[in-house]
Amino acid sequence: MDGDKLKSIVKPVEEDLALFDSRLVSFLTGDSPLITSIAQHLMKSKGKRIRPAILFLSARAAGFFTEHTINGSLGIELIHTATLLHDDVVDDADLRRGNETVNHKWTNLIAVLMGDYLFAKAFKILLKTESMELIDAISNATERVSIGELRQVEETSNYDLSEEEYMKIITDKTASLFAVSCAAGPILARKNGNIREKFTYFGEKIGTAFQIADDLLDYVGDAVVTGKEPGNDVITGKVTLPLIYSLRHGEKDKNREIMRLLGNGVKKREFHTILKYVTESGGIDYAYRRAAEISREGWTAVGGLKDSAYYRSLQGMVDYSTLRVG
């Protein structure tokens, strides 16, 4: 059902997404039998193509789609996929989206090297866009992703983490690639200045809301849909908005009890206690509200686009990505 809903939302750009997939397969096939096998595995367990879909919809809605847009989106998605491969090694993850991770199916070494390979291929394909401005923007976004990932590791089990610090981490780690995805349209159409800034702002806000919604799934997600069991972030010491809010606004006696539990390391069987606390303290509801508020802030930047099938689908894609519950 979830897949049918997404397919309906992206229908106006289904041909763009089909061409995207076709080029991705051809670009990752043939360098070696091992690389081809891993690429086929990645395509089999491919995600929802949220970044390419938002890039295509925003570019089409504004009339910014060019002959180089597909290659620009491929470069961004390859970088995103490379970071996921490295993340899975760091997290020692067995599953992603319900399928075996590369590090689990092969080895950590192969996953890291495949990630490096994808980074290299990303910038090779970006050269085909003939836009140094886009390459510069994506290079800056990739640097921010690395900074955000390192900051997240640095703040593991820091239960004094503020909402402001959390927002900075996820803006770098996740929203930066959303921002450059939306900026790719005006950049490749050679529309700079205020227009580019508006699309960048839109993408950054949508990416921030997306990550808040993604973090919420660790509390309320359906494992069948998400491909991972709820509670993993809490168990591994990843501090996200629902818990941050609850620790600031929960009852003092309950907070002390939860802090003792967190300080000793949460076991899988104890996650239900954390979930009950966060729910009753308003952390879940607050995170949903913040995701919705931030998403609306993003829309203020592109609200002047004329009505079209692309614009309506862009609205649907943003709602799907930032307000999801499974």
C-alpha positions in Angstrom: 0.0 0.0 0.0 2.8 2.4 0.9 4.5 1.7 -2.4 1.3 2.3 -4.3 0.8 5.7 -2.6 4.4 6.7 -3.5 4.0 5.5 -7.1 0.9 7.7 -7.4 2.6 10.7 -6.0 5.6 10.6 -8.4 3.6 9.7 -11.5 4.3 13.1 -13.2 8.1 12.3 -13.1 7.9 8.5 -13.6 9.7 8.7 -16.9 12.5 10.8 -15.3 12.9 8.2 -12.5 12.9 5.3 -15.0 15.7 7.0 -17.0 17.5 7.7 -13.7 17.4 4.0 -12.8 18.4 2.9 -16.2 21.5 5.2 -16.2 22.4 4.2 -12.7 22.4 0.5 -13.6 24.6 1.1 -16.7 26.9 3.4 -14.9 27.6 0.8 -12.1 27.9 -2.3 -14.3 31.0 -3.7 -15.8 34.0 -2.4 -13.9 34.3 -5.8 -12.1 32.1 -8.8 -11.4 32.1 -8.0 -7.7 31.1 -4.4 -8.3 28.4 -5.5 -10.6 27.1 -8.0 -8.0 27.0 -5.3 -5.3 25.4 -2.8 -7.6 22.6 -5.4 -8.5 22.1 -6.0 -4.7 21.9 -2.2 -4.1 19.3 -1.8 -6.9 17.3 -4.7 -5.5 17.1 -3.0 -2.1 16.9 0.5 -3.5 15.1 3.1 -1.4 12.2 5.3 -2.3 14.3 7.6 -4.4 13.1 10.6 -2.3 16.0 12.9 -3.3 15.8 12.3 -7.0 12.0 12.6 -6.9 12.0 15.9 -5.1 14.8 17.2 -7.4 12.8 16.2 -10.5 9.5 17.6 -9.2 10.9 20.9 -8.0 12.9 21.4 -11.2 9.9 20.5 -13.4 7.5 22.7 -11.3 9.8 25.7 -11.8 10.6 25.0 -15.5 14.3 24.4 -14.6 14.6 20.8 -16.0 17.6 20.5 -18.4 19.5 17.8 -20.3 21.9 17.6 -17.4 19.3 17.2 -14.6 19.4 13.4 -14.5 23.1 13.3 -14.2 23.0 15.8 -11.4 20.6 13.7 -9.5 22.7 10.6 -10.1 25.7 12.2 -8.6 23.8 13.2 -5.5 22.2 9.8 -5.1 25.5 8.0 -5.5 27.0 10.2 -2.7 24.0 9.4 -0.5 24.3 5.7 -1.1 28.0 5.8 -0.4 27.3 7.4 3.0 24.8 4.7 3.8 27.3 2.0 3.1 29.8 3.6 5.5 27.0 4.2 8.0 26.1 0.5 8.0 29.8 -0.4 8.7 29.9 2.1 11.6 26.6 0.7 13.0 27.5 -2.9 12.3 24.1 -3.1 10.7 22.7 -6.4 9.3 19.7 -5.0 7.5 18.7 -1.9 5.6 15.2 -1.5 4.2 14.6 -5.1 5.1 17.5 -6.5 3.1 21.0 -7.5 4.0 23.5 -4.7 4.1 26.6 -4.9 1.9 28.8 -5.3 5.0 26.8 -8.2 6.2 26.4 -10.0 2.9 30.1 -9.4 2.0 32.5 -7.8 4.5 33.1 -4.4 6.2 36.2 -4.0 4.0 34.2 -4.5 0.8 31.4 -2.1 2.0 33.9 0.6 2.8 35.7 0.2 -0.6 32.4 0.1 -2.5 31.4 3.4 -0.7 34.7 4.9 -1.8 34.0 3.7 -5.4 30.6 5.3 -5.4 32.0 8.6 -4.2 34.5 8.5 -7.1 31.8 7.6 -9.6 29.6 10.4 -8.3 32.0 13.1 -9.2 32.9 11.4 -12.5 29.2 11.6 -13.6 28.9 15.1 -12.2 31.5 16.3 -14.7 29.0 15.4 -17.4 26.7 18.2 -16.1 29.4 20.7 -17.3 28.6 22.8 -14.2 31.4 23.6 -11.8 28.8 25.5 -9.7 26.9 22.3 -9.1 30.1 20.3 -8.4 31.1 23.0 -5.9 27.7 23.0 -4.2 27.7 19.2 -4.0 31.2 19.1 -2.7 30.2 21.5 0.1 27.1 19.4 0.9 29.3 16.2 1.1 31.6 17.9 3.5 28.7 18.9 5.7 27.4 15.3 5.6 30.7 14.1 7.0 30.7 16.9 9.7 27.2 16.0 10.7 28.0 12.2 10.9 31.1 12.9 13.0 29.2 15.3 15.3 26.5 12.6 15.8 29.1 10.1 16.8 30.7 12.6 19.1 27.4 13.2 20.8 26.5 9.6 21.3 24.9 9.1 24.8 25.1 12.8 25.5 21.7 13.2 27.2 22.4 16.9 27.7 22.3 17.5 24.0 20.1 20.5 23.2 17.5 20.8 20.5 19.5 23.5 18.8 22.6 21.2 18.7 20.5 18.3 17.4 19.1 20.5 14.7 22.5 21.5 13.6 23.6 17.9 13.4 20.7 16.7 11.2 20.9 19.8 9.0 24.4 18.9 8.1 24.0 15.1 8.1 20.8 14.9 6.1 19.3 18.3 5.0 22.5 19.4 3.2 21.9 16.8 0.4 18.2 17.7 0.2 19.2 21.4 -0.1 21.6 20.8 -3.0 19.1 18.5 -4.6 16.6 21.4 -4.8 19.3 23.9 -5.7 20.4 21.7 -8.6 17.4 22.8 -10.7 18.2 26.5 -10.7 21.9 25.9 -10.8 21.7 23.8 -14.0 19.2 26.2 -15.5 21.7 29.0 -14.7 19.3 30.8 -12.4 21.4 32.1 -9.5 21.0 34.7 -6.8 17.7 34.9 -5.0 16.0 32.0 -6.9 18.8 29.6 -6.0 18.7 30.7 -2.4 15.0 30.1 -2.2 15.3 26.5 -3.5 18.2 25.8 -1.3 16.2 27.0 1.8 13.3 24.9 0.7 15.4 21.8 0.4 17.2 22.3 3.7 13.9 22.7 5.6 12.3 19.7 3.9 15.5 17.6 4.6 15.4 18.7 8.3 11.8 17.7 8.6 12.5 14.4 6.9 15.2 13.5 9.4 13.0 14.4 12.4 10.3 12.1 10.9 12.9 9.4 10.3 14.1 9.6 13.9 10.5 9.3 15.0 10.3 5.9 13.3 12.7 4.5 15.9 9.8 5.0 18.3 6.7 4.5 16.3 7.8 2.8 13.1 6.5 -0.5 11.7 9.5 -2.9 11.4 7.8 -4.5 8.3 7.7 -1.2 6.5 11.0 0.4 7.8 13.1 -2.8 7.7 14.5 -2.2 11.2 13.3 -2.9 14.7 12.2 0.2 16.7 14.4 1.1 19.6 17.8 0.8 17.8 18.7 4.5 18.1 17.9 4.5 21.8 19.8 1.3 22.5 22.9 2.6 20.6 22.9 5.9 22.4 21.7 8.1 19.5 19.9 11.1 21.0 17.1 12.4 18.9 14.3 15.0 19.3 11.6 13.0 21.1 14.0 12.1 23.9 15.6 15.5 24.0 12.2 17.1 24.5 11.1 14.6 27.1 14.2 15.0 29.2 13.6 18.7 29.3 9.9 18.6 30.0 9.1 15.3 31.7 8.4 14.9 35.4 11.5 15.2 37.5 11.1 11.9 39.3 10.5 10.1 36.1 13.4 11.8 34.4 15.8 10.6 37.2 14.6 7.1 36.7 15.0 7.2 32.9 18.5 8.8 33.2 19.6 5.9 35.4 18.3 3.5 32.8 20.0 5.4 30.0 23.2 5.7 32.0 23.4 1.9 32.4 22.8 1.2 28.7 19.3 0.4 27.5 18.7 -3.2 26.8 16.3 -4.3 24.0 13.7 -5.5 26.6 13.8 -2.1 28.3 13.0 0.0 25.2 9.2 -0.2 26.0 9.9 1.7 29.2 11.6 4.5 27.3 8.9 4.5 24.7 6.2 4.9 27.3 8.1 7.7 29.0 8.7 9.6 25.8 5.1 9.2 24.7 3.6 10.3 28.0 6.1 13.2 28.3 4.9 14.6 24.9 8.1 13.9 23.0 6.4 12.0 20.1 3.8 14.7 19.6 6.3 17.5 19.9 8.6 16.0 17.2 5.6 15.6 14.8 4.7 19.2 15.4 8.3 20.4 14.8 8.6 18.4 11.6 5.3 19.9 10.3 6.4 23.4 11.3 9.8 23.2 9.6 8.2 21.7 6.5 5.8 24.7 6.3 8.7 27.1 6.7 10.3 25.5 3.6 7.1 26.0 1.6 7.2 29.7 2.1 10.2 29.9 -0.2 8.6 28.2 -3.2 4.9 29.0 -2.6 4.9 31.4 -5.5 5.3 28.6 -8.1 2.3 28.3 -10.4 -0.1 25.4 -9.9 0.7 22.3 -12.0 0.7 18.5 -11.7 4.4 18.8 -10.8 3.8 21.3 -8.0 0.9 19.3 -6.6 3.0 16.1 -6.6 5.9 18.0 -5.0 3.5 18.9 -2.2 2.4 15.2 -1.9 6.1 14.1 -1.9 7.0 16.4 0.9 4.0 15.4 3.0 4.8 11.7 2.3 8.5 12.2 3.4 8.0 14.4 6.4 4.8 13.3 8.0 5.1 9.5 7.5 4.5 7.1 10.4 5.8 3.8 9.0 
